[in-house]
Amino acid sequence: MADNSRTSTPKPNPKGINEGHQNFDLSDEQFTSDGDETKWPTTKTRVSDKEFLRLLNTAYNQRQDLVSQWSGQPVNFEGEPPKGYALFRLSDLTVHGHPSGRPFRSVKQFVDHVHSIMTETLDGCRCAVCRPDLV
């Protein structure tokens, strides 16, 4: 059953701008992020936030179950990633910043956690990093 207790709501786009998409700024201060920069690796190369958001847009919008729970429209992430999160490259791209110190192995794996940030349900997040027992 979906949790409808979130206080955030999708913001309408100005007419003619990204019609058919829902713009969403994960760095907006109205959203609480559990990201922690102290968990970032020091030996990996950081990927630009612009590239991170581009990959996150693709990964999130491929999850029709999450899109329909949010607003029913594809999401266009803008601004910056959630505070405390960044994408890094070694040989593979990994997302770092989770309070546990464990990385997300891909942007695709990070999508469930992003949805919990968007819906303000971090306490019940069932992503692979918050709940490795479910994987």
SULCOR-V424233 format. One record per pair of residues at least 24 apart in sequence whose C-alpha atoms are under 6 Angstrom apart, sorted by the first residue. I is the first residue (numbers start at 1). J is the second residue. Records with the same first field share a line. If there is no record, write none. Layout:
BEGIN
I: J + J
END
This chain:
BEGIN
6: 119 + 120
21: 73 + 74 + 75
22: 73 + 75 + 76
23: 75 + 76 + 77
24: 76 + 77 + 78
25: 77 + 78 + 79
26: 81 + 82
27: 80 + 81 + 82 + 83
33: 82 + 83
35: 83 + 84 + 85 + 97 + 98
36: 84 + 97 + 99
37: 84 + 97
39: 97 + 101
40: 96 + 97
44: 89 + 90
45: 88 + 89
46: 87 + 88
47: 87 + 88
56: 107
59: 108
60: 111
END
